[in-house]
């Protein structure tokens, strides 16, 4: 039997799937000062959002006591509430544009 048929096959990797970088409020609390502006660039500079990603999502794990202006592509509902409770802002950045398939025109 050929080697290709003897070697086990494992899983499937979708190369077109969007990758999401996740940042928790606890990490923002530890790394940023009060009144700071949190952007994807500042997160990369502080090694919170490593590698290549398509979307940045902020989750509400941990406490937040500092007033921050956070910019990301997505937020959890609890994260928005915690950020606004401390007097900060949650700014939603535009993500990737969805692919529009060719629509047939109606006659």
C-alpha positions in Angstrom: 0.0 0.0 0.0 1.4 3.5 -0.8 2.7 5.7 2.0 0.0 8.4 1.3 -2.8 5.9 2.2 -1.0 4.7 5.3 -0.4 8.1 6.9 -3.4 9.3 9.0 -5.2 12.4 7.8 -5.9 15.0 10.5 -8.5 17.8 10.5 -9.3 20.6 8.1 -7.9 24.1 8.1 -9.9 26.9 6.5 -7.4 29.3 5.0 -10.2 31.9 4.4 -11.5 32.0 7.9 -11.2 35.3 9.8 -8.9 35.3 12.7 -9.9 37.2 15.8 -7.5 38.6 18.4 -9.0 38.7 21.9 -8.1 41.2 24.6 -9.6 41.2 28.1 -10.3 44.3 30.2 -8.0 42.9 32.9 -5.1 43.2 30.5 -6.0 46.7 29.6 -6.2 47.6 33.3 -2.7 46.3 34.0 -0.9 47.8 30.9 -2.5 51.2 30.3 -2.7 54.4 32.4 -5.8 56.3 33.3 -7.1 58.4 30.3 -5.1 56.5 27.7 -6.3 55.7 24.2 -6.3 52.0 23.3 -5.9 51.3 19.6 -4.8 48.2 17.7 -1.4 49.8 17.2 -0.9 50.5 20.9 -2.0 46.9 21.7 0.6 45.5 19.3 3.2 47.8 20.9 2.4 46.4 24.4 2.3 42.7 23.0 -1.4 42.2 23.8 -2.5 41.6 20.3 0.2 39.4 18.8 0.6 38.1 15.3 -1.7 38.6 12.3 -5.4 39.0 12.8 -8.4 40.2 11.0 -10.6 41.5 13.8 -9.9 42.7 17.4 -12.4 41.8 20.1 -12.5 43.1 23.6 -14.0 40.9 26.3 -15.2 41.8 29.8 -13.0 39.4 31.8 -11.7 41.2 34.9 -12.3 44.6 36.5 -11.8 48.0 34.9 -11.3 51.0 37.1 -9.5 53.4 34.7 -11.1 55.7 32.2 -10.0 54.4 28.8 -10.9 55.2 25.2 -10.9 51.8 23.6 -11.0 51.3 19.8 -11.7 47.8 18.5 -13.7 45.9 15.8 -16.0 44.1 18.2 -16.9 44.3 21.9 -18.9 42.0 24.2 -22.0 43.7 25.7 -20.6 43.4 29.2 -17.3 45.0 28.1 -19.2 48.0 26.7 -21.1 48.3 29.9 -17.9 48.2 32.1 -16.0 50.7 29.9 -18.9 53.2 29.9 -19.4 52.7 33.7 -15.9 54.0 34.4 -16.5 57.0 32.1 -14.5 55.7 29.1 -15.6 55.2 25.4 -15.9 52.1 23.3 -15.3 53.0 19.7 -16.2 50.4 17.0 -13.8 50.3 14.1 -14.9 49.2 10.7 -14.1 45.6 9.9 -13.6 43.8 6.6 -16.2 44.5 3.9 -18.4 41.5 3.3 -18.1 39.8 -0.1 -21.1 40.6 -2.3 -21.9 37.9 -4.7 -23.2 38.8 -8.2 -26.9 39.4 -8.0 -29.0 38.7 -11.0 -31.1 41.6 -12.1 -34.8 41.1 -12.1 -36.5 41.7 -15.4 
